[in-house]
Amino acid sequence: MKAKQIAGEKAAEFVKDGMTIGLGSGSTAAWATRKIGELVKEGLNIRAVPTSEETRELAKELEIPLTTLSEVRHIDLTIDGADEVDNNLNLIKGGGGALVREKIVAHESKRLIIVVDESKLVKKLGAFPLPVEVVHFGCDKALINLEKLGCQAHLREEGDEVFNTDNDNYIIDCNFEVIDNPEKLNTTINILPGVVESGLFINMAERVVVGREDGSVEIIE
């Protein structure tokens, strides 16, 4: 069994009857969603808020009952992936382009469980380029302002086109190499004009479920 699948299926064990849950985006979180779909078919009673249109389609295919953020008072538990996880459980997310919806759902969740394979664990964030979602208007100026923070930045493309998020925004990927103070950087980025949200998730994860290639699972709290 692959490391991503091990992590995703293990995290699904935290879902209990009657919960409202957030369904994360990305390949590892998709394994959790598939397992939750199996549990629903076996009688698990839940409702779910997807964090991306891709996740919504997967959940519909699995016949997981869906709801929206505006229809719920809170989310009991969200299971989501990450591109990097540091020693303090701070995260870089947004490699798939869903970081704004993921952050909103995470903020409204009582608990956030992150699922990753062991390659995503790092001492310090930054080797993975930090995604920053920006509005279309003035995106070139946003890119320049981000580079002033000490990174190499580029507008994300998909094929021959500029990548568009589910929110109809652009993403600028910022290569900092090492981020010494993620909390400070997150605040600095988020006050820049034109920025919607950064892919830094600070002090949000309750625990991280790590799948390893040897078939073992580690839970970091």
C-alpha positions as CSV (number, residue, x, y, z in Angstrom):
1,M,0.0,0.0,0.0
2,K,1.4,3.4,-1.0
3,A,2.4,5.9,1.7
4,K,-0.2,8.5,0.6
5,Q,-3.0,5.9,0.7
6,I,-1.9,4.7,4.2
7,A,-2.0,8.2,5.6
8,G,-5.3,9.1,4.0
9,E,-7.1,6.0,5.1
10,K,-5.7,6.3,8.7
11,A,-7.0,9.8,9.0
12,A,-10.5,8.7,7.9
13,E,-10.6,6.8,11.2
14,F,-11.1,10.1,13.0
15,V,-14.4,10.7,11.3
16,K,-17.3,9.9,13.5
17,D,-21.1,9.5,13.0
18,G,-23.0,12.8,12.9
19,M,-20.0,15.0,12.0
20,T,-19.8,17.8,9.6
21,I,-16.4,17.4,7.9
22,G,-14.2,19.3,5.5
23,L,-12.8,17.3,2.5
24,G,-9.4,18.5,1.5
25,S,-7.7,18.7,-1.9
26,G,-4.8,16.9,-3.4
27,S,-3.7,13.3,-4.0
28,T,-3.2,12.3,-0.3
29,A,-6.5,13.9,0.9
30,A,-8.3,12.1,-1.9
31,W,-7.4,8.8,-0.3
32,A,-9.1,10.0,2.8
33,T,-12.2,11.0,0.8
34,R,-12.3,7.6,-0.9
35,K,-12.2,5.8,2.5
36,I,-14.9,8.1,3.9
37,G,-17.0,7.3,0.8
38,E,-16.7,3.6,1.7
39,L,-17.7,4.3,5.3
40,V,-20.7,6.2,4.1
41,K,-21.8,3.3,2.0
42,E,-21.5,1.2,5.2
43,G,-23.9,3.5,7.0
44,L,-21.7,6.4,8.3
45,N,-23.9,9.5,8.7
46,I,-22.0,12.7,7.9
47,R,-22.2,15.8,5.7
48,A,-19.2,17.3,4.0
49,V,-17.8,20.6,2.7
50,P,-15.4,20.2,-0.2
51,T,-12.4,22.6,-0.5
52,S,-12.2,22.5,-4.3
53,E,-14.3,21.7,-7.3
54,E,-12.2,18.6,-8.0
55,T,-12.9,17.3,-4.5
56,R,-16.6,18.1,-4.9
57,E,-16.7,16.0,-8.0
58,L,-15.0,13.1,-6.3
59,A,-17.3,13.3,-3.3
60,K,-20.4,13.3,-5.6
61,E,-19.0,10.3,-7.4
62,L,-18.7,8.5,-4.0
63,E,-22.2,9.7,-3.0
64,I,-20.9,11.5,0.1
65,P,-23.6,13.9,1.3
66,L,-22.5,17.5,0.6
67,T,-23.3,20.8,2.2
68,T,-21.9,24.3,1.9
69,L,-20.1,26.5,4.4
70,S,-23.0,28.9,4.6
71,E,-25.3,26.1,5.6
72,V,-23.3,24.9,8.7
73,R,-22.5,26.6,12.0
74,H,-19.1,25.0,12.2
75,I,-17.1,22.0,10.8
76,D,-16.1,19.3,13.3
77,L,-13.1,18.0,11.5
78,T,-11.2,18.7,8.2
79,I,-8.8,16.3,6.6
80,D,-6.4,17.9,4.1
81,G,-3.0,17.5,2.6
82,A,0.1,19.8,2.6
83,D,3.1,20.5,0.4
84,E,5.4,20.9,3.4
85,V,5.1,20.5,7.2
86,D,7.7,21.9,9.5
87,N,8.7,20.9,13.1
88,N,6.0,23.2,14.5
89,L,3.3,21.7,12.3
90,N,3.2,24.9,10.2
91,L,2.3,24.2,6.6
92,I,2.8,25.3,3.0
93,K,-0.4,24.5,1.0
94,G,-1.7,25.5,-2.4
95,G,0.3,23.3,-4.8
96,G,-3.0,22.3,-6.3
97,G,-4.3,25.8,-6.3
98,A,-7.1,25.5,-3.7
99,L,-5.4,27.3,-0.9
100,V,-8.0,30.0,-0.2
101,R,-10.9,27.6,0.1
102,E,-8.7,25.3,2.1
103,K,-7.8,28.0,4.5
104,I,-11.4,29.2,5.0
105,V,-12.6,25.7,5.7
106,A,-9.6,25.0,8.0
107,H,-10.4,28.2,10.0
108,E,-14.0,27.2,10.5
109,S,-13.0,23.7,11.6
110,K,-12.7,22.7,15.3
111,R,-9.9,20.3,14.2
112,L,-7.6,20.1,11.2
113,I,-5.8,16.8,10.5
114,I,-3.1,16.9,7.8
115,V,-2.2,13.8,5.8
116,V,1.1,13.5,4.0
117,D,3.8,11.1,3.0
118,E,7.2,11.3,4.7
119,S,8.7,13.4,1.9
120,K,6.6,16.4,3.0
121,L,8.3,16.7,6.4
122,V,10.9,19.4,6.7
123,K,12.8,21.2,9.4
124,K,12.0,24.6,7.9
125,L,9.5,25.6,5.3
126,G,10.5,27.1,2.0
127,A,12.0,24.5,-0.3
128,F,8.5,24.1,-1.9
129,P,7.6,27.4,-3.6
130,L,5.0,29.3,-1.5
131,P,1.8,29.8,-3.5
132,V,0.1,33.2,-3.1
133,E,-3.4,33.8,-4.6
134,V,-3.8,37.2,-6.1
135,V,-6.6,39.0,-8.0
136,H,-6.1,39.6,-11.8
137,F,-6.0,43.4,-11.6
138,G,-2.4,44.5,-10.9
139,C,-1.1,41.0,-10.5
140,D,2.2,42.1,-12.1
141,K,2.6,44.7,-9.3
142,A,1.8,42.0,-6.7
143,L,4.6,39.9,-8.1
144,I,7.1,42.7,-7.9
145,N,6.1,43.4,-4.3
146,L,6.4,39.7,-3.4
147,E,9.9,39.6,-4.9
148,K,10.9,42.6,-2.6
149,L,10.4,40.1,0.3
150,G,13.4,38.1,-0.9
151,C,12.0,35.4,-3.2
152,Q,12.0,34.6,-6.9
153,A,8.4,34.8,-8.0
154,H,6.5,33.7,-11.1
155,L,2.9,33.6,-12.3
156,R,1.7,30.0,-12.3
157,E,0.8,28.6,-15.7
158,E,-1.1,25.5,-16.9
159,G,0.0,24.5,-20.3
160,D,0.1,27.7,-22.5
161,E,-2.4,29.5,-20.2
162,V,-2.1,31.4,-16.9
163,F,-3.5,29.1,-14.2
164,N,-6.9,30.2,-12.8
165,T,-8.1,29.1,-9.4
166,D,-11.7,28.0,-8.6
167,N,-12.2,31.6,-7.3
168,D,-11.1,33.0,-10.7
169,N,-7.8,34.4,-9.3
170,Y,-4.2,33.9,-10.3
171,I,-1.4,32.2,-8.2
172,I,2.1,33.5,-7.8
173,D,4.6,30.9,-6.7
174,C,7.3,32.3,-4.5
175,N,10.7,30.5,-4.1
176,F,12.1,31.6,-0.7
177,E,14.2,28.5,-0.3
178,V,14.1,28.9,3.5
179,I,11.4,30.6,5.5
180,D,12.8,31.5,9.0
181,N,9.7,33.2,10.4
182,P,6.5,31.8,8.7
183,E,4.1,33.7,11.0
184,K,5.7,37.0,10.2
185,L,5.9,36.3,6.5
186,N,2.3,35.2,6.4
187,T,1.2,38.5,7.9
188,T,3.5,40.6,5.6
189,I,2.2,38.9,2.5
190,N,-1.5,39.1,3.4
191,I,-1.4,42.9,3.8
192,L,0.0,43.4,0.3
193,P,-2.5,45.0,-2.1
194,G,-4.0,42.5,-4.5
195,V,-3.2,39.5,-2.4
196,V,-6.1,37.2,-1.5
197,E,-4.3,34.8,0.7
198,S,-0.9,33.1,1.2
199,G,-0.4,29.4,1.3
200,L,1.2,29.6,4.8
201,F,-1.0,27.8,7.4
202,I,0.2,28.9,10.8
203,N,-0.8,27.2,14.0
204,M,-3.8,25.5,12.4
205,A,-3.0,21.8,12.3
206,E,-3.9,19.7,15.3
207,R,-2.0,16.7,14.1
208,V,-0.3,15.3,11.1
209,V,-0.8,11.7,9.9
210,V,2.4,10.6,8.0
211,G,2.4,7.6,5.7
212,R,5.8,5.9,5.3
213,E,7.1,3.8,2.4
214,D,7.7,0.9,4.8
215,G,4.0,0.7,5.4
216,S,4.0,2.3,8.8
217,V,2.0,5.3,10.0
218,E,3.2,8.1,12.3
219,I,0.9,10.6,14.0
220,I,2.5,13.8,15.0
221,E,0.7,16.1,17.4
